[in-house]
């Protein structure tokens, strides 16, 4: 592997760096967006149990509501509804506050995905840059500039730089693009599930309201 990196020349190092960053993002997001992580076992049952208690007129301690926000990465969204209902906020006020919290929650689900998309876009360009560097070395080896006999070793190195960088650029871009699409789909799925649970919770706490959370 080290010999390949040497043959590819210095342009391969930026590609190597972004490949490590991309791999770290893919692993972190795949772990983060697992359904069991977003909705831990028993968390929804506990949430709706608290909602039923509030709907029955029971007063919850602030610590109980605060605990909901720590149950999962989207817990703050559910805690927001409970807090607004517990403090006597109207349906309109609760819905506006919920929308603001939802925007922050969706950003958590989509974190780093923009960087991964950038890596998928930039990798082929860096590979092309390495190809150009290799072509420059090839022309230099032919004495195009100084009019002297070319060096076979320099010619071979220029070809290696051109081909390796092109291959590495594509090798990074294709999996990064596929991973970005897959993780984007996972994030959208988790968001839709959050919206559905939030809508059910909102209807339970504000049954007389005509508003819902479908258009967050």
Secondary structure, 3 states (H helix, E strand, C coil): CHHHHHHHCCCHHHHHHHHHHHHHHHHHHHHHCCHHHHCCCCHHHHHHHHHHHHHCCCCCCHHHHHHHHCCCCCHHHHHHHHHHHHCCCCHHHHHHHHHHHHHHHHHHHCCCHHHHHHHHHHHHHHHHHHHHHHHHHHHHHCCCCCCCCCCHHHHHHHHHHHHHHHHHHHHHHHHHHHHHHHHHHHHHHHHHHHHHHHHHHHHHHCCCCCCCCCCC
